[in-house]
Amino acid sequence: MTQGAGQGPEAVRTETLRDFRVPAYIHETGPYPPSAAPGEAAGVGEEPEGYTPTRRDLPVINRGDTVQVVMDPADGPGPLYVVGDVHGYLDQLVAALQEQGLLDAAGNWSAGTARLWFLGDFTDRGPDGIGVIDLVMRLSAEAAAVGGYCKALMGNHELLLLGAKRFGDTPVNSGAGTATFQAAWLLNGGQKTDMDRLQDHHLQWMARLDAMEQVDGHLLVHSDTTAYLDYGDSIEAVNDTIRETLTRNDADECWDLFRKFTRRFAFRDEGGAEAALSLLDTYGGTRVVHGHSPIPYLLGEVGSEDGEDAAGPVVEGPHLYADGLAIAMDGGVTMAGKLLVQQLPLDS
């Protein structure tokens, strides 16, 4: 959830433009990617070999403590889980994943062929956003090594952190006066410790996240908005358009993307079911599964997640609404709520 956002071809890369997909990995203590020879760093403009954490054919990082398992296609896919907004609450995330049997006592993947999707918003407000990203990146490799997967979608706070790092105090056209990514990031819970620990491979990972996916009839998105329709009429088109937008050195264009991702409540109240159907009819699936709007906030039971009276009613699980067409997954961990990890499908 974000406050303060105004309403409102193939990327050309040059030597003078440093985009989110050009990591130097100069801050790593060891060679990165792991296949690099001692003292060798990934070159500017190169993709790190063997590192594509958001693709279906996720390669396994070669590690001495993992074993790649060939799965029998007849076994079928493992159970599907989704995770709501984490916002830097690493300890709560680990506990919730352990409660569902996805992690063992040491915090390692223990769910075999299970499929795990994070719905975005890993940083800001909570104490350890970078730790959350590091965990998700590690679990991506560990799950793939045993035939499962761990994947993630882009939330508006990923766009916010990318913009704060990339554009800083560069003025943007907010639709409500002058704004900057840096100011918006601070207003919305930006943590100095996250910025200090942010490295190029974190930036690359965030910038390459998909915005939406359809799995087992569930249309997975971060925000409860129909703004995705502005970026394409297929899931592939939306993901490609947003990824290309992030590679261009245009603060206003990235701000417009960010502010659209902050919109909310499209599936609530009168017309909510029709709004959900507009996404489902375009991109497929039978239910929209989203984060972004904390459930107590979505229900109107608290006025703001930043107020002194922000603590709302206890959230026990996801909220099914819009005539059964939408599932809200943000349990309001930033509001003394619950960090939700849920197996799908969700019973009506």
Secondary structure as the mmCIF struct_conf table of DSSP 4:
data_model
#
loop_
_struct_conf.conf_type_id
_struct_conf.id
_struct_conf.beg_label_comp_id
_struct_conf.beg_label_asym_id
_struct_conf.beg_label_seq_id
_struct_conf.end_label_comp_id
_struct_conf.end_label_asym_id
_struct_conf.end_label_seq_id
HELX_LH_PP_P HELX_LH_PP_P1 GLU A 10 VAL A 12
TURN_TY1_P TURN_TY1_P1 GLU A 15 THR A 16
TURN_TY1_P TURN_TY1_P2 PHE A 20 ARG A 21
TURN_TY1_P TURN_TY1_P3 ILE A 26 HIS A 27
BEND BEND1 THR A 29 GLY A 30
BEND BEND2 TYR A 32 PRO A 33
TURN_TY1_P TURN_TY1_P4 PRO A 34 SER A 35
BEND BEND3 ALA A 36 ALA A 36
HELX_LH_PP_P HELX_LH_PP_P2 ALA A 37 ALA A 37
TURN_TY1_P TURN_TY1_P5 PRO A 38 GLY A 39
HELX_LH_PP_P HELX_LH_PP_P3 ALA A 42 GLY A 43
TURN_TY1_P TURN_TY1_P6 VAL A 44 GLY A 45
HELX_LH_PP_P HELX_LH_PP_P4 GLU A 46 PRO A 48
TURN_TY1_P TURN_TY1_P7 GLU A 49 GLY A 50
TURN_TY1_P TURN_TY1_P8 PRO A 53 THR A 54
BEND BEND4 ARG A 55 ARG A 55
TURN_TY1_P TURN_TY1_P9 ARG A 56 ASP A 57
HELX_LH_PP_P HELX_LH_PP_P5 PRO A 59 ILE A 61
TURN_TY1_P TURN_TY1_P10 GLY A 64 ASP A 65
HELX_LH_PP_P HELX_LH_PP_P6 VAL A 70 ASP A 72
HELX_RH_3T_P HELX_RH_3T_P1 PRO A 73 ASP A 75
STRN STRN1 LEU A 80 VAL A 83
TURN_TY1_P TURN_TY1_P11 HIS A 87 GLY A 88
HELX_RH_AL_P HELX_RH_AL_P1 LEU A 90 GLU A 99
TURN_TY1_P TURN_TY1_P12 GLN A 100 GLY A 101
BEND BEND5 LEU A 102 LEU A 102
STRN STRN2 LEU A 103 LEU A 103
TURN_TY1_P TURN_TY1_P13 ALA A 105 ALA A 106
BEND BEND6 GLY A 107 GLY A 107
STRN STRN3 TRP A 109 TRP A 109
TURN_TY1_P TURN_TY1_P14 GLY A 112 THR A 113
STRN STRN4 ARG A 115 PHE A 118
BEND BEND7 GLY A 120 GLY A 120
BEND BEND8 THR A 123 PRO A 127
HELX_RH_AL_P HELX_RH_AL_P2 GLY A 129 ALA A 145
TURN_TY1_P TURN_TY1_P15 VAL A 146 GLY A 147
STRN STRN5 TYR A 149 ALA A 152
STRN STRN6 LEU A 153 LEU A 153
HELX_RH_AL_P HELX_RH_AL_P3 ASN A 156 PHE A 167
TURN_TY1_P TURN_TY1_P16 GLY A 168 ASP A 169
STRN STRN7 VAL A 172 ASN A 173
BEND BEND9 GLY A 175 GLY A 177
STRN STRN8 THR A 178 ALA A 179
HELX_RH_AL_P HELX_RH_AL_P4 PHE A 181 LEU A 187
TURN_TY1_P TURN_TY1_P17 ASN A 188 GLY A 189
HELX_RH_AL_P HELX_RH_AL_P5 LYS A 192 ARG A 197
HELX_RH_AL_P HELX_RH_AL_P6 ASP A 200 ALA A 207
TURN_TY1_P TURN_TY1_P18 ARG A 208 ARG A 208
STRN STRN9 ASP A 210 ASP A 210
BEND BEND10 ALA A 211 ALA A 211
STRN STRN10 MET A 212 VAL A 215
TURN_TY1_P TURN_TY1_P19 ASP A 216 GLY A 217
STRN STRN11 HIS A 218 VAL A 221
BEND BEND11 HIS A 222 THR A 226
HELX_RH_3T_P HELX_RH_3T_P2 ALA A 227 TYR A 231
BEND BEND12 ASP A 233 SER A 234
HELX_RH_AL_P HELX_RH_AL_P7 ILE A 235 THR A 247
BEND BEND13 ARG A 248 ARG A 248
HELX_RH_AL_P HELX_RH_AL_P8 ALA A 251 PHE A 261
TURN_TY1_P TURN_TY1_P20 THR A 262 THR A 262
TURN_TY1_P TURN_TY1_P21 ALA A 266 PHE A 267
BEND BEND14 ARG A 268 ASP A 269
TURN_TY1_P TURN_TY1_P22 GLU A 270 GLY A 271
HELX_RH_AL_P HELX_RH_AL_P9 GLY A 272 TYR A 283
BEND BEND15 THR A 286 THR A 286
STRN STRN12 ARG A 287 HIS A 290
BEND BEND16 HIS A 292 SER A 293
HELX_RH_AL_P HELX_RH_AL_P10 ILE A 295 LEU A 298
TURN_TY1_P TURN_TY1_P23 LEU A 299 GLY A 300
BEND BEND17 GLU A 301 GLY A 303
BEND BEND18 GLU A 305 GLY A 307
TURN_TY1_P TURN_TY1_P24 GLU A 308 ASP A 309
BEND BEND19 PRO A 313 PRO A 313
HELX_LH_PP_P HELX_LH_PP_P7 VAL A 314 VAL A 315
BEND BEND20 GLY A 317 GLY A 317
STRN STRN13 HIS A 319 TYR A 321
TURN_TY1_P TURN_TY1_P25 ALA A 322 LEU A 325
STRN STRN14 ALA A 326 ALA A 328
HELX_RH_3T_P HELX_RH_3T_P3 VAL A 333 MET A 335
TURN_TY1_P TURN_TY1_P26 ALA A 336 ALA A 336
STRN STRN15 VAL A 341 LEU A 344
BEND BEND21 PRO A 345 PRO A 345
HELX_LH_PP_P HELX_LH_PP_P8 LEU A 346 ASP A 347
#
